[in-house]
Every structure is written in structure tokens, then in C-alpha cells.
Amino acid sequence: MSTLLTILLMITSLLLIVLVLLHKGRGGGLSDMFGGGVSSSLGGSSIAERNLDRFTIGIGVIWFACVIALGLLLAYQG
């Protein structure tokens, strides 16, 4: 069971990295330092961005549940 949770944790970790990198920069951070300071509309977001947000939150919840489950499993295993 811990092997399955570890594999799921690694997959969700990689997915979270990719999903966070796919998000559009909001400005005011490191993206401004590297020339990403020009942004068009900050207020309005498209359907694709909202779906990306939802997918990222969903994967984040799965990742968090895997971390908690793996921690509990390993704490009570020994």
C-alpha cells in the first residue's frame, strides 16, 4: 500500500510542477525580473485558465491526501 501511495505521490508531484508552470504570470514577482512585466488584462480570465485552476486545485488536494495517508501509514506501520 505504501508503494502505491508513493508512486501516486510522485505522479501528482510532477503534475503539480507542470500545472503551476502552465499558469500565466500575474506580475509583480520573479516574472517581472525576467521580462514578463508586460501583461494585458489581469482581471478577466478565460475558460481555459479557470479549468486549469480547477485541475491544479484538484491535483493539489490529491497530493495533500497522499502525503497525509502516507505519513499515517508509515507512522502506524512500525
All heavy atoms as a GROMACS GRO file, in nm:
protein
  566
    1MET      N    1   0.081  -0.120   0.000
    1MET     CA    2   0.000   0.000   0.000
    1MET      C    3   0.086   0.126   0.000
    1MET      O    4   0.052   0.223  -0.066
    1MET     CB    5  -0.092  -0.004   0.124
    1MET     CG    6  -0.188   0.108   0.131
    1MET     SD    7  -0.311   0.094   0.002
    1MET     CE    8  -0.417   0.227   0.041
    2SER      N    9   0.195   0.121   0.076
    2SER     CA   10   0.281   0.240   0.080
    2SER      C   11   0.350   0.262  -0.055
    2SER      O   12   0.377   0.376  -0.092
    2SER     CB   13   0.383   0.228   0.192
    2SER     OG   14   0.473   0.124   0.168
    3THR      N   15   0.377   0.154  -0.128
    3THR     CA   16   0.438   0.168  -0.260
    3THR      C   17   0.341   0.237  -0.356
    3THR      O   18   0.382   0.325  -0.433
    3THR     CB   19   0.477   0.030  -0.316
    3THR    OG1   20   0.560  -0.037  -0.222
    3THR    CG2   21   0.550   0.042  -0.448
    4LEU      N   22   0.215   0.199  -0.349
    4LEU     CA   23   0.114   0.261  -0.434
    4LEU      C   24   0.099   0.410  -0.401
    4LEU      O   25   0.092   0.493  -0.491
    4LEU     CB   26  -0.020   0.190  -0.417
    4LEU     CG   27  -0.138   0.246  -0.496
    4LEU    CD1   28  -0.118   0.221  -0.644
    4LEU    CD2   29  -0.267   0.187  -0.447
    5LEU      N   30   0.097   0.443  -0.272
    5LEU     CA   31   0.086   0.583  -0.233
    5LEU      C   32   0.210   0.662  -0.272
    5LEU      O   33   0.200   0.779  -0.311
    5LEU     CB   34   0.062   0.594  -0.083
    5LEU     CG   35  -0.079   0.563  -0.036
    5LEU    CD1   36  -0.085   0.561   0.116
    5LEU    CD2   37  -0.177   0.663  -0.092
    6THR      N   38   0.326   0.600  -0.264
    6THR     CA   39   0.449   0.668  -0.303
    6THR      C   40   0.451   0.697  -0.453
    6THR      O   41   0.489   0.807  -0.495
    6THR     CB   42   0.572   0.583  -0.265
    6THR    OG1   43   0.568   0.556  -0.125
    6THR    CG2   44   0.700   0.655  -0.299
    7ILE      N   45   0.407   0.602  -0.532
    7ILE     CA   46   0.401   0.622  -0.678
    7ILE      C   47   0.299   0.731  -0.711
    7ILE      O   48   0.326   0.819  -0.794
    7ILE     CB   49   0.368   0.490  -0.749
    7ILE    CG1   50   0.486   0.394  -0.736
    7ILE    CG2   51   0.333   0.513  -0.895
    7ILE    CD1   52   0.457   0.254  -0.784
    8LEU      N   53   0.182   0.727  -0.645
    8LEU     CA   54   0.080   0.829  -0.668
    8LEU      C   55   0.130   0.967  -0.626
    8LEU      O   56   0.104   1.068  -0.693
    8LEU     CB   57  -0.048   0.794  -0.593
    8LEU     CG   58  -0.170   0.880  -0.620
    8LEU    CD1   59  -0.210   0.874  -0.766
    8LEU    CD2   60  -0.284   0.835  -0.532
    9LEU      N   61   0.206   0.972  -0.517
    9LEU     CA   62   0.263   1.099  -0.471
    9LEU      C   63   0.363   1.155  -0.572
    9LEU      O   64   0.364   1.274  -0.599
    9LEU     CB   65   0.329   1.079  -0.334
    9LEU     CG   66   0.387   1.203  -0.268
    9LEU    CD1   67   0.276   1.300  -0.232
    9LEU    CD2   68   0.464   1.164  -0.145
   10MET      N   69   0.446   1.069  -0.628
   10MET     CA   70   0.544   1.116  -0.728
   10MET      C   71   0.475   1.165  -0.854
   10MET      O   72   0.513   1.268  -0.910
   10MET     CB   73   0.643   1.004  -0.761
   10MET     CG   74   0.737   0.974  -0.648
   10MET     SD   75   0.874   0.862  -0.686
   10MET     CE   76   0.803   0.738  -0.787
   11ILE      N   77   0.371   1.094  -0.897
   11ILE     CA   78   0.299   1.136  -1.019
   11ILE      C   79   0.228   1.269  -0.997
   11ILE      O   80   0.236   1.359  -1.081
   11ILE     CB   81   0.199   1.026  -1.061
   11ILE    CG1   82   0.275   0.903  -1.112
   11ILE    CG2   83   0.103   1.077  -1.168
   11ILE    CD1   84   0.188   0.783  -1.136
   12THR      N   85   0.162   1.283  -0.882
   12THR     CA   86   0.092   1.409  -0.855
   12THR      C   87   0.190   1.524  -0.833
   12THR      O   88   0.160   1.637  -0.868
   12THR     CB   89  -0.002   1.397  -0.734
   12THR    OG1   90   0.070   1.350  -0.621
   12THR    CG2   91  -0.118   1.304  -0.764
   13SER      N   92   0.307   1.495  -0.780
   13SER     CA   93   0.409   1.599  -0.763
   13SER      C   94   0.455   1.652  -0.898
   13SER      O   95   0.465   1.773  -0.918
   13SER     CB   96   0.529   1.546  -0.685
   13SER     OG   97   0.493   1.509  -0.555
   14LEU      N   98   0.482   1.562  -0.990
   14LEU     CA   99   0.523   1.603  -1.124
   14LEU      C  100   0.412   1.679  -1.196
   14LEU      O  101   0.437   1.779  -1.264
   14LEU     CB  102   0.567   1.482  -1.206
   14LEU     CG  103   0.696   1.415  -1.160
   14LEU    CD1  104   0.721   1.287  -1.240
   14LEU    CD2  105   0.813   1.510  -1.173
   15LEU      N  106   0.288   1.632  -1.180
   15LEU     CA  107   0.175   1.702  -1.241
   15LEU      C  108   0.158   1.843  -1.184
   15LEU      O  109   0.130   1.937  -1.258
   15LEU     CB  110   0.046   1.623  -1.221
   15LEU     CG  111   0.014   1.516  -1.323
   15LEU    CD1  112  -0.109   1.437  -1.281
   15LEU    CD2  113  -0.006   1.576  -1.460
   16LEU      N  114   0.177   1.857  -1.053
   16LEU     CA  115   0.166   1.990  -0.993
   16LEU      C  116   0.273   2.084  -1.045
   16LEU      O  117   0.245   2.202  -1.070
   16LEU     CB  118   0.175   1.980  -0.841
   16LEU     CG  119   0.045   1.954  -0.768
   16LEU    CD1  120   0.070   1.939  -0.618
   16LEU    CD2  121  -0.055   2.063  -0.793
   17ILE      N  122   0.394   2.034  -1.062
   17ILE     CA  123   0.501   2.118  -1.115
   17ILE      C  124   0.464   2.167  -1.255
   17ILE      O  125   0.476   2.286  -1.286
   17ILE     CB  126   0.635   2.041  -1.117
   17ILE    CG1  127   0.683   2.019  -0.973
   17ILE    CG2  128   0.740   2.115  -1.198
   17ILE    CD1  129   0.800   1.924  -0.963
   18VAL      N  130   0.417   2.076  -1.339
   18VAL     CA  131   0.381   2.113  -1.476
   18VAL      C  132   0.263   2.210  -1.477
   18VAL      O  133   0.265   2.310  -1.550
   18VAL     CB  134   0.348   1.986  -1.558
   18VAL    CG1  135   0.287   2.021  -1.692
   18VAL    CG2  136   0.473   1.902  -1.577
   19LEU      N  137   0.162   2.183  -1.395
   19LEU     CA  138   0.044   2.269  -1.393
   19LEU      C  139   0.075   2.409  -1.342
   19LEU      O  140   0.023   2.508  -1.395
   19LEU     CB  141  -0.067   2.205  -1.309
   19LEU     CG  142  -0.132   2.082  -1.371
   19LEU    CD1  143  -0.227   2.017  -1.271
   19LEU    CD2  144  -0.204   2.117  -1.499
   20VAL      N  145   0.159   2.420  -1.241
   20VAL     CA  146   0.195   2.552  -1.190
   20VAL      C  147   0.274   2.629  -1.294
   20VAL      O  148   0.256   2.750  -1.313
   20VAL     CB  149   0.271   2.540  -1.056
   20VAL    CG1  150   0.337   2.670  -1.018
   20VAL    CG2  151   0.178   2.494  -0.947
   21LEU      N  152   0.360   2.561  -1.367
   21LEU     CA  153   0.438   2.629  -1.471
   21LEU      C  154   0.351   2.670  -1.590
   21LEU      O  155   0.388   2.762  -1.663
   21LEU     CB  156   0.552   2.540  -1.518
   21LEU     CG  157   0.666   2.521  -1.418
   21LEU    CD1  158   0.768   2.422  -1.471
   21LEU    CD2  159   0.732   2.653  -1.385
   22LEU      N  160   0.237   2.605  -1.609
   22LEU     CA  161   0.147   2.642  -1.719
   22LEU      C  162   0.066   2.768  -1.690
   22LEU      O  163   0.016   2.831  -1.782
   22LEU     CB  164   0.050   2.528  -1.748
   22LEU     CG  165   0.105   2.411  -1.828
   22LEU    CD1  166   0.001   2.300  -1.839
   22LEU    CD2  167   0.149   2.454  -1.965
   23HIS      N  168   0.054   2.805  -1.563
   23HIS     CA  169  -0.024   2.923  -1.528
   23HIS      C  170   0.041   3.050  -1.582
   23HIS      O  171   0.162   3.061  -1.591
   23HIS     CB  172  -0.039   2.934  -1.376
   23HIS     CG  173  -0.144   2.844  -1.321
   23HIS    ND1  174  -0.277   2.873  -1.325
   23HIS    CD2  175  -0.135   2.725  -1.260
   23HIS    CE1  176  -0.345   2.775  -1.269
   23HIS    NE2  177  -0.259   2.683  -1.229
   24LYS      N  178  -0.045   3.145  -1.613
   24LYS     CA  179   0.002   3.274  -1.664
   24LYS      C  180   0.053   3.357  -1.547
   24LYS      O  181  -0.010   3.360  -1.441
   24LYS     CB  182  -0.113   3.346  -1.734
   24LYS     CG  183  -0.069   3.471  -1.809
   24LYS     CD  184  -0.180   3.521  -1.898
   24LYS     CE  185  -0.284   3.594  -1.817
   24LYS     NZ  186  -0.382   3.664  -1.901
   25GLY      N  187   0.165   3.424  -1.566
   25GLY     CA  188   0.221   3.508  -1.461
   25GLY      C  189   0.132   3.627  -1.432
   25GLY      O  190   0.076   3.688  -1.521
   26ARG      N  191   0.119   3.662  -1.304
   26ARG     CA  192   0.032   3.773  -1.264
   26ARG      C  193   0.110   3.903  -1.250
   26ARG      O  194   0.052   4.007  -1.232
   26ARG     CB  195  -0.035   3.742  -1.131
   26ARG     CG  196  -0.119   3.618  -1.133
   26ARG     CD  197  -0.245   3.640  -1.211
   26ARG     NE  198  -0.330   3.522  -1.201
   26ARG     CZ  199  -0.397   3.471  -1.298
   26ARG    NH1  200  -0.390   3.524  -1.418
   26ARG    NH2  201  -0.472   3.365  -1.281
   27GLY      N  202   0.242   3.899  -1.258
   27GLY     CA  203   0.322   4.020  -1.246
   27GLY      C  204   0.356   4.050  -1.101
   27GLY      O  205   0.295   4.000  -1.009
   28GLY      N  206   0.458   4.131  -1.084
   28GLY     CA  207   0.498   4.171  -0.950
   28GLY      C  208   0.591   4.074  -0.882
   28GLY      O  209   0.626   4.092  -0.767
   29GLY      N  210   0.632   3.971  -0.950
   29GLY     CA  211   0.719   3.872  -0.889
   29GLY      C  212   0.844   3.850  -0.972
   29GLY      O  213   0.898   3.942  -1.033
   30LEU      N  214   0.889   3.727  -0.974
   30LEU     CA  215   1.009   3.694  -1.049
   30LEU      C  216   0.988   3.706  -1.200
   30LEU      O  217   1.084   3.725  -1.274
   30LEU     CB  218   1.054   3.552  -1.016
   30LEU     CG  219   1.121   3.534  -0.880
   30LEU    CD1  220   1.152   3.387  -0.858
   30LEU    CD2  221   1.247   3.615  -0.871
   31SER      N  222   0.863   3.697  -1.245
   31SER     CA  223   0.839   3.709  -1.389
   31SER      C  224   0.871   3.849  -1.439
   31SER      O  225   0.911   3.867  -1.553
   31SER     CB  226   0.694   3.673  -1.421
   31SER     OG  227   0.606   3.762  -1.358
   32ASP      N  228   0.855   3.951  -1.355
   32ASP     CA  229   0.892   4.087  -1.394
   32ASP      C  230   1.043   4.101  -1.411
   32ASP      O  231   1.091   4.176  -1.496
   32ASP     CB  232   0.845   4.188  -1.289
   32ASP     CG  233   0.696   4.214  -1.299
   32ASP    OD1  234   0.638   4.181  -1.404
   32ASP    OD2  235   0.640   4.266  -1.202
   33MET      N  236   1.117   4.030  -1.331
   33MET     CA  237   1.262   4.039  -1.335
   33MET      C  238   1.318   3.988  -1.468
   33MET      O  239   1.417   4.037  -1.518
   33MET     CB  240   1.323   3.959  -1.220
   33MET     CG  241   1.472   3.977  -1.203
   33MET     SD  242   1.539   3.876  -1.071
   33MET     CE  243   1.447   3.932  -0.932
   34PHE      N  244   1.249   3.890  -1.526
   34PHE     CA  245   1.299   3.829  -1.649
   34PHE      C  246   1.222   3.875  -1.773
   34PHE      O  247   1.216   3.804  -1.872
   34PHE     CB  248   1.295   3.677  -1.638
   34PHE     CG  249   1.384   3.625  -1.529
   34PHE    CD1  250   1.330   3.570  -1.415
   34PHE    CD2  251   1.520   3.634  -1.541
   34PHE    CE1  252   1.412   3.522  -1.314
   34PHE    CE2  253   1.604   3.586  -1.441
   34PHE     CZ  254   1.549   3.531  -1.327
   35GLY      N  255   1.160   3.991  -1.766
   35GLY     CA  256   1.097   4.048  -1.885
   35GLY      C  257   0.952   4.014  -1.902
   35GLY      O  258   0.895   4.037  -2.008
   36GLY      N  259   0.888   3.958  -1.802
   36GLY     CA  260   0.748   3.924  -1.813
   36GLY      C  261   0.657   4.031  -1.757
   36GLY      O  262   0.545   4.003  -1.719
   37GLY      N  263   0.704   4.153  -1.748
   37GLY     CA  264   0.629   4.260  -1.685
   37GLY      C  265   0.514   4.312  -1.766
   37GLY      O  266   0.426   4.380  -1.714
   38VAL      N  267   0.510   4.286  -1.895
   38VAL     CA  268   0.403   4.335  -1.980
   38VAL      C  269   0.288   4.236  -1.974
   38VAL      O  270   0.300   4.122  -2.016
   38VAL     CB  271   0.452   4.352  -2.126
   38VAL    CG1  272   0.339   4.400  -2.214
   38VAL    CG2  273   0.571   4.444  -2.131
   39SER      N  274   0.177   4.280  -1.919
   39SER     CA  275   0.060   4.191  -1.912
   39SER      C  276  -0.062   4.267  -1.961
   39SER      O  277  -0.076   4.387  -1.938
   39SER     CB  278   0.038   4.142  -1.769
   39SER     OG  279   0.015   4.250  -1.683
   40SER      N  280  -0.150   4.197  -2.026
   40SER     CA  281  -0.266   4.263  -2.085
   40SER      C  282  -0.377   4.280  -1.983
   40SER      O  283  -0.385   4.382  -1.916
   40SER     CB  284  -0.315   4.184  -2.206
   40SER     OG  285  -0.342   4.050  -2.170
   41SER      N  286  -0.464   4.185  -1.966
   41SER     CA  287  -0.577   4.201  -1.874
   41SER      C  288  -0.557   4.110  -1.754
   41SER      O  289  -0.553   3.989  -1.767
   41SER     CB  290  -0.708   4.167  -1.945
   41SER     OG  291  -0.709   4.032  -1.984
   42LEU      N  292  -0.546   4.170  -1.638
   42LEU     CA  293  -0.527   4.091  -1.517
   42LEU      C  294  -0.659   4.046  -1.459
   42LEU      O  295  -0.666   3.945  -1.391
   42LEU     CB  296  -0.450   4.173  -1.412
   42LEU     CG  297  -0.305   4.206  -1.446
   42LEU    CD1  298  -0.246   4.296  -1.339
   42LEU    CD2  299  -0.223   4.080  -1.458
   43GLY      N  300  -0.765   4.119  -1.481
   43GLY     CA  301  -0.892   4.087  -1.417
   43GLY      C  302  -0.963   3.970  -1.480
   43GLY      O  303  -1.006   3.878  -1.413
   44GLY      N  304  -0.980   3.972  -1.610
   44GLY     CA  305  -1.056   3.869  -1.677
   44GLY      C  306  -0.975   3.744  -1.704
   44GLY      O  307  -0.860   3.750  -1.742
   45SER      N  308  -1.037   3.630  -1.678
   45SER     CA  309  -0.969   3.505  -1.707
   45SER      C  310  -1.056   3.422  -1.800
   45SER      O  311  -1.178   3.423  -1.791
   45SER     CB  312  -0.940   3.428  -1.578
   45SER     OG  313  -1.059   3.395  -1.512
   46SER      N  314  -0.993   3.351  -1.887
   46SER     CA  315  -1.067   3.273  -1.985
   46SER      C  316  -1.114   3.141  -1.924
   46SER      O  317  -1.078   3.106  -1.812
   46SER     CB  318  -0.979   3.246  -2.107
   46SER     OG  319  -0.873   3.160  -2.072
   47ILE      N  320  -1.191   3.070  -1.998
   47ILE     CA  321  -1.243   2.941  -1.952
   47ILE      C  322  -1.129   2.842  -1.935
   47ILE      O  323  -1.128   2.764  -1.839
   47ILE     CB  324  -1.348   2.888  -2.052
   47ILE    CG1  325  -1.470   2.980  -2.052
   47ILE    CG2  326  -1.390   2.747  -2.018
   47ILE    CD1  327  -1.572   2.948  -2.157
   48ALA      N  328  -1.032   2.848  -2.024
   48ALA     CA  329  -0.919   2.756  -2.014
   48ALA      C  330  -0.838   2.781  -1.886
   48ALA      O  331  -0.794   2.687  -1.820
   48ALA     CB  332  -0.829   2.772  -2.136
   49GLU      N  333  -0.821   2.907  -1.849
   49GLU     CA  334  -0.748   2.939  -1.726
   49GLU      C  335  -0.824   2.893  -1.603
   49GLU      O  336  -0.764   2.843  -1.507
   49GLU     CB  337  -0.720   3.089  -1.718
   49GLU     CG  338  -0.619   3.137  -1.819
   49GLU     CD  339  -0.605   3.288  -1.817
   49GLU    OE1  340  -0.643   3.350  -1.715
   49GLU    OE2  341  -0.557   3.344  -1.916
   50ARG      N  342  -0.955   2.910  -1.604
   50ARG     CA  343  -1.036   2.865  -1.490
   50ARG      C  344  -1.033   2.714  -1.478
   50ARG      O  345  -1.026   2.660  -1.367
   50ARG     CB  346  -1.179   2.915  -1.502
   50ARG     CG  347  -1.190   3.062  -1.463
   50ARG     CD  348  -1.333   3.106  -1.466
   50ARG     NE  349  -1.364   3.131  -1.609
   50ARG     CZ  350  -1.482   3.163  -1.655
   50ARG    NH1  351  -1.584   3.172  -1.572
   50ARG    NH2  352  -1.501   3.186  -1.783
   51ASN      N  353  -1.039   2.644  -1.592
   51ASN     CA  354  -1.030   2.498  -1.588
   51ASN      C  355  -0.892   2.453  -1.540
   51ASN      O  356  -0.880   2.354  -1.468
   51ASN     CB  357  -1.060   2.438  -1.725
   51ASN     CG  358  -1.207   2.449  -1.759
   51ASN    OD1  359  -1.291   2.458  -1.670
   51ASN    ND2  360  -1.238   2.448  -1.887
   52LEU      N  361  -0.788   2.525  -1.581
   52LEU     CA  362  -0.653   2.494  -1.534
   52LEU      C  363  -0.643   2.515  -1.384
   52LEU      O  364  -0.580   2.435  -1.314
   52LEU     CB  365  -0.551   2.580  -1.608
   52LEU     CG  366  -0.404   2.555  -1.576
   52LEU    CD1  367  -0.364   2.414  -1.613
   52LEU    CD2  368  -0.318   2.656  -1.650
   53ASP      N  369  -0.705   2.621  -1.333
   53ASP     CA  370  -0.708   2.645  -1.189
   53ASP      C  371  -0.777   2.531  -1.116
   53ASP      O  372  -0.727   2.482  -1.013
   53ASP     CB  373  -0.780   2.776  -1.157
   53ASP     CG  374  -0.700   2.897  -1.198
   53ASP    OD1  375  -0.578   2.886  -1.217
   53ASP    OD2  376  -0.762   3.006  -1.212
   54ARG      N  377  -0.892   2.490  -1.167
   54ARG     CA  378  -0.967   2.381  -1.103
   54ARG      C  379  -0.888   2.251  -1.104
   54ARG      O  380  -0.885   2.177  -1.006
   54ARG     CB  381  -1.100   2.361  -1.173
   54ARG     CG  382  -1.196   2.474  -1.151
   54ARG     CD  383  -1.325   2.451  -1.224
   54ARG     NE  384  -1.410   2.568  -1.213
   54ARG     CZ  385  -1.487   2.614  -1.308
   54ARG    NH1  386  -1.491   2.552  -1.424
   54ARG    NH2  387  -1.561   2.721  -1.289
   55PHE      N  388  -0.824   2.222  -1.216
   55PHE     CA  389  -0.746   2.098  -1.228
   55PHE      C  390  -0.627   2.102  -1.133
   55PHE      O  391  -0.594   2.003  -1.068
   55PHE     CB  392  -0.701   2.079  -1.373
   55PHE     CG  393  -0.650   1.943  -1.403
   55PHE    CD1  394  -0.731   1.831  -1.389
   55PHE    CD2  395  -0.520   1.924  -1.445
   55PHE    CE1  396  -0.683   1.704  -1.416
   55PHE    CE2  397  -0.471   1.799  -1.473
   55PHE     CZ  398  -0.552   1.688  -1.458
   56THR      N  399  -0.563   2.218  -1.122
   56THR     CA  400  -0.449   2.232  -1.031
   56THR      C  401  -0.492   2.214  -0.886
   56THR      O  402  -0.424   2.146  -0.809
   56THR     CB  403  -0.384   2.370  -1.049
   56THR    OG1  404  -0.347   2.387  -1.186
   56THR    CG2  405  -0.260   2.384  -0.963
   57ILE      N  406  -0.605   2.271  -0.848
   57ILE     CA  407  -0.655   2.255  -0.712
   57ILE      C  408  -0.691   2.109  -0.684
   57ILE      O  409  -0.661   2.055  -0.577
   57ILE     CB  410  -0.775   2.348  -0.687
   57ILE    CG1  411  -0.727   2.493  -0.686
   57ILE    CG2  412  -0.848   2.313  -0.559
   57ILE    CD1  413  -0.839   2.594  -0.686
   58GLY      N  414  -0.753   2.043  -0.781
   58GLY     CA  415  -0.788   1.901  -0.764
   58GLY      C  416  -0.666   1.813  -0.745
   58GLY      O  417  -0.663   1.727  -0.655
   59ILE      N  418  -0.563   1.834  -0.827
   59ILE     CA  419  -0.440   1.757  -0.814
   59ILE      C  420  -0.371   1.790  -0.682
   59ILE      O  421  -0.314   1.703  -0.616
   59ILE     CB  422  -0.346   1.783  -0.934
   59ILE    CG1  423  -0.410   1.733  -1.064
   59ILE    CG2  424  -0.211   1.717  -0.914
   59ILE    CD1  425  -0.429   1.583  -1.070
   60GLY      N  426  -0.380   1.916  -0.639
   60GLY     CA  427  -0.322   1.955  -0.511
   60GLY      C  428  -0.390   1.886  -0.393
   60GLY      O  429  -0.324   1.845  -0.297
   61VAL      N  430  -0.522   1.871  -0.400
   61VAL     CA  431  -0.595   1.801  -0.295
   61VAL      C  432  -0.556   1.654  -0.292
   61VAL      O  433  -0.535   1.596  -0.184
   61VAL     CB  434  -0.747   1.819  -0.314
   61VAL    CG1  435  -0.827   1.726  -0.226
   61VAL    CG2  436  -0.786   1.963  -0.288
   62ILE      N  437  -0.543   1.593  -0.408
   62ILE     CA  438  -0.499   1.453  -0.414
   62ILE      C  439  -0.358   1.439  -0.359
   62ILE      O  440  -0.329   1.346  -0.284
   62ILE     CB  441  -0.508   1.400  -0.559
   62ILE    CG1  442  -0.653   1.394  -0.604
   62ILE    CG2  443  -0.443   1.263  -0.572
   62ILE    CD1  444  -0.672   1.367  -0.752
   63TRP      N  445  -0.269   1.532  -0.394
   63TRP     CA  446  -0.132   1.530  -0.343
   63TRP      C  447  -0.131   1.540  -0.191
   63TRP      O  448  -0.061   1.467  -0.123
   63TRP     CB  449  -0.053   1.644  -0.406
   63TRP     CG  450   0.089   1.652  -0.362
   63TRP    CD1  451   0.194   1.586  -0.415
   63TRP    CD2  452   0.141   1.732  -0.254
   63TRP    NE1  453   0.309   1.619  -0.347
   63TRP    CE2  454   0.279   1.709  -0.249
   63TRP    CE3  455   0.083   1.820  -0.165
   63TRP    CZ2  456   0.360   1.771  -0.154
   63TRP    CZ3  457   0.165   1.881  -0.070
   63TRP    CH2  458   0.301   1.857  -0.066
   64PHE      N  459  -0.210   1.634  -0.137
   64PHE     CA  460  -0.216   1.654   0.008
   64PHE      C  461  -0.269   1.528   0.078
   64PHE      O  462  -0.218   1.487   0.182
   64PHE     CB  463  -0.304   1.775   0.039
   64PHE     CG  464  -0.309   1.810   0.184
   64PHE    CD1  465  -0.200   1.868   0.247
   64PHE    CD2  466  -0.424   1.784   0.258
   64PHE    CE1  467  -0.205   1.901   0.381
   64PHE    CE2  468  -0.429   1.817   0.392
   64PHE     CZ  469  -0.319   1.874   0.454
   65ALA      N  470  -0.373   1.466   0.021
   65ALA     CA  471  -0.428   1.344   0.079
   65ALA      C  472  -0.326   1.230   0.077
   65ALA      O  473  -0.318   1.152   0.171
   65ALA     CB  474  -0.555   1.303   0.004
   66CYS      N  475  -0.247   1.223  -0.030
   66CYS     CA  476  -0.143   1.120  -0.038
   66CYS      C  477  -0.035   1.142   0.068
   66CYS      O  478   0.012   1.046   0.130
   66CYS     CB  479  -0.077   1.120  -0.176
   66CYS     SG  480  -0.177   1.046  -0.303
   67VAL      N  481   0.003   1.267   0.090
   67VAL     CA  482   0.104   1.297   0.192
   67VAL      C  483   0.053   1.258   0.330
   67VAL      O  484   0.125   1.193   0.408
   67VAL     CB  485   0.142   1.447   0.187
   67VAL    CG1  486   0.225   1.485   0.308
   67VAL    CG2  487   0.218   1.478   0.060
   68ILE      N  488  -0.072   1.294   0.361
   68ILE     CA  489  -0.129   1.260   0.492
   68ILE      C  490  -0.144   1.109   0.508
   68ILE      O  491  -0.106   1.053   0.611
   68ILE     CB  492  -0.265   1.331   0.511
   68ILE    CG1  493  -0.248   1.483   0.510
   68ILE    CG2  494  -0.334   1.285   0.638
   68ILE    CD1  495  -0.162   1.536   0.622
   69ALA      N  496  -0.197   1.043   0.406
   69ALA     CA  497  -0.217   0.898   0.413
   69ALA      C  498  -0.084   0.823   0.426
   69ALA      O  499  -0.072   0.728   0.504
   69ALA     CB  500  -0.293   0.848   0.290
   70LEU      N  501   0.016   0.866   0.350
   70LEU     CA  502   0.146   0.801   0.357
   70LEU      C  503   0.211   0.824   0.493
   70LEU      O  504   0.272   0.733   0.550
   70LEU     CB  505   0.236   0.852   0.244
   70LEU     CG  506   0.365   0.776   0.217
   70LEU    CD1  507   0.335   0.632   0.181
   70LEU    CD2  508   0.441   0.842   0.105
   71GLY      N  509   0.197   0.945   0.547
   71GLY     CA  510   0.252   0.974   0.679
   71GLY      C  511   0.185   0.890   0.787
   71GLY      O  512   0.252   0.836   0.875
   72LEU      N  513   0.053   0.879   0.783
   72LEU     CA  514  -0.019   0.798   0.881
   72LEU      C  515   0.014   0.650   0.865
   72LEU      O  516   0.030   0.578   0.965
   72LEU     CB  517  -0.169   0.820   0.868
   72LEU     CG  518  -0.222   0.955   0.914
   72LEU    CD1  519  -0.371   0.968   0.881
   72LEU    CD2  520  -0.198   0.972   1.063
   73LEU      N  521   0.024   0.605   0.742
   73LEU     CA  522   0.054   0.463   0.718
   73LEU      C  523   0.193   0.428   0.770
   73LEU      O  524   0.212   0.324   0.834
   73LEU     CB  525   0.043   0.434   0.568
   73LEU     CG  526   0.062   0.288   0.525
   73LEU    CD1  527  -0.055   0.206   0.577
   73LEU    CD2  528   0.070   0.279   0.376
   74LEU      N  529   0.290   0.513   0.745
   74LEU     CA  530   0.425   0.485   0.790
   74LEU      C  531   0.440   0.504   0.941
   74LEU      O  532   0.523   0.439   1.004
   74LEU     CB  533   0.525   0.574   0.715
   74LEU     CG  534   0.540   0.543   0.566
   74LEU    CD1  535   0.637   0.640   0.502
   74LEU    CD2  536   0.583   0.400   0.543
   75ALA      N  537   0.358   0.592   1.001
   75ALA     CA  538   0.366   0.612   1.146
   75ALA      C  539   0.311   0.493   1.223
   75ALA      O  540   0.365   0.454   1.327
   75ALA     CB  541   0.290   0.739   1.184
   76TYR      N  542   0.205   0.432   1.171
   76TYR     CA  543   0.143   0.320   1.241
   76TYR      C  544   0.192   0.184   1.192
   76TYR      O  545   0.147   0.082   1.241
   76TYR     CB  546  -0.010   0.328   1.228
   76TYR     CG  547  -0.067   0.444   1.305
   76TYR    CD1  548  -0.127   0.550   1.238
   76TYR    CD2  549  -0.058   0.450   1.443
   76TYR    CE1  550  -0.179   0.657   1.308
   76TYR    CE2  551  -0.109   0.555   1.515
   76TYR     CZ  552  -0.169   0.659   1.445
   76TYR     OH  553  -0.220   0.765   1.515
   77GLN      N  554   0.279   0.183   1.096
   77GLN     CA  555   0.330   0.058   1.041
   77GLN      C  556   0.433  -0.004   1.135
   77GLN      O  557   0.440  -0.126   1.148
   77GLN     CB  558   0.390   0.082   0.903
   77GLN     CG  559   0.412  -0.042   0.823
   77GLN     CD  560   0.460  -0.010   0.683
   77GLN    OE1  561   0.527   0.091   0.662
   77GLN    NE2  562   0.424  -0.092   0.588
   78GLY      N  563   0.514   0.079   1.197
   78GLY     CA  564   0.624   0.026   1.277
   78GLY      C  565   0.601   0.017   1.418
   78GLY      O  566   0.540  -0.004   1.503
   0.00000   0.00000   0.00000
